[in-house]
Amino acid sequence: MQERIDLIVKILDEKKAEDIKTFDMSKEEYFVKCVIIAATLGEKHALSLIDELKTKLKNKGEEFLNIDSSEEWSVIDLGDILIHLLTPQHRGIYNIEELLESLKKNKTN
């Protein structure tokens, strides 16, 4: 699993995604084991990131279950890994990082 996550982060970083963060959700009651969040420079950048992920990950046997993409936010579902690509503005609005961290904290309380 960690090798897959590292490869995804490397691909995103090489294609200039910004502020890439990973969240291990494997010990949480969440529908995926890992969430990866990255900021994009806009819709065209997000689409190029998706194309690069498809090209490089399909060769490694990854299965893309669903890709939902808009101008501000794209979500890629790999089954046990969820990748969010957001513009910085939408990332600030939705603050997924805070939600994921609160899920982890609530479990320990």
N, C-alpha and C positions, 0 to 999 in steps of 0.2 A: 504493500500500500504506500509506504513512504517513498519508494522509488517512483511510483506513478505521480505522487504529489510533487516531488522534486522536479520531475520532467515537465509537468504542467507549469510550474512556477518559472522554470528556466525558459520555456517557450514564450511565456507572457513577457518575461523580462527582456528577452532578446528582441521582441517586437515592440518594445518601448511602452508596455503597460506600466502604470505608475502605482505606487503605494499598495503593493501586492501583500495580502495577508491570508494566512491559512488558519482554519479553526478545526481542531480535532474534536469531533462530536461523537466519537465512537463509544464513549462512556455515558453519553447523555441519551435521554429518550427523544431522539430526533430521527427524522426519516432518512438521513444520509450519515455516513461516517465522517465525512470531511466537507467543509465549505471553503472555497477559495474566492476571495473578493479582490478585484483590481479596478483601478480607474483607467478610463479611456480618454482619448482626445476628441471623441465624437463618434458618430455613427459609422463613418467609413473606417475609422481605426478599429472599432469593435468588430466590424465585418472582416477586416483583414486578420484580426486576432483569431476569430472563429475559423476562418479558412486555414490558418497556420496550425491551429490545434487539430482540426480534422485531418489535415495532411500528415502531420507527424504522429498523431496518436492512433489513427486507424491502422498504420503500419505496425503498431505495437499491440494490436488486437483490442483496442478500446472500442466499445460500442456506444454510440451517441443515441440515447433513448429519445431525447427531445431537445430542440433548440428553439427558444422563444426570444425574438429579437425586436427591439424598437429603437428609435433614435437615441434614447437616453439609457436604456437598460437592456442587457441581453443575459439570458440564463441558459446554461448548458447543463443538461442532466446526463451524467454518466452512470447512473444507477446508485452507486455508493459515494460518488463525489458530485457536488454541485458547484458550478462556477458562475459567479456573478460578475459581469463587466458593466460598470456604470460610469456615466460622466461624473466628474467631481461634484457638480451641483446636485445631482440625484443621490449620489452616495451620501452627501451631507443631509439631504432631506429625509431619506429612509433609514439611515444609520443602522444597517444590518449588523454591524459589528457589536453595537450595544445590545441588540436583541440576543445575539448568540452568547455574549458574555453573561447576560442576565440569566439565560437558561442554565448555564453552567453554575452560576452562583446559587441560584434557587435550589439546585439539587443538593448542594452541600449544606444548605441551611436547614 
